Amino acid sequence: TTYLNNTDGSHYLHVWKLLVQEQEEQQQAPQFSLEEINRIPVMLTLQPPPTTTTPDNVPQQSRPVTLLNELEYDHGTNTILANIWFQSIILRLDPGTGHVLEIYDLTALETPSIKEQRKTNSDIVMNGIALVKSTITNSSQQYQEWFVTGKYWPILYHIQIPLL
């Protein structure tokens, strides 16, 4: 069975099942359709700040993460990477629960030229994630290689992200 995850820009991951209908005549190509089987809210859990006066039983708060944009499935960790539209932030998501596992702030990749051009063109945003399939081990730390870029960005970045 093949599944597809996508987003409509809201705070939901949509999970679709690929349906294949074989044709009676072998010369005809099979027909494909999609059936939405789940809609998972993407939530960021906020931890209360630790203080000496905060009791241990203070509940965690969660909030939906909206404007999900570019998605990339990571087969190595069985997670989904998601860009937040208009931000240079990538989230690592649990595809089964929608919980945010990691936040990667990549605003340091925005050059002064990109920041200046965005003042007159709001389309100049991070909008591309590609994973390199292998991982790198360097002195007991494992890294993933990513390529990231943006709409109208003149640069394609090749970066290494530590796996936790």
Buried (B, 14 or more C-beta within 10 A) or exposed (E): EEEEBEBEEBBBBBBBBEEEEEEEEEEEEEEEEBEEEBEBBBBBEEEEEEEEEEEEEEEEEBEEBEBBBBBBBBEEBEBBBBBBBBBBBBBBBBBEEBBBEBEBEBEEBBEEEBEEBBEEEEEBBBBBBBBEEEBEEEEEEBBBBBEBBBEEBEEEBEEBBEBE
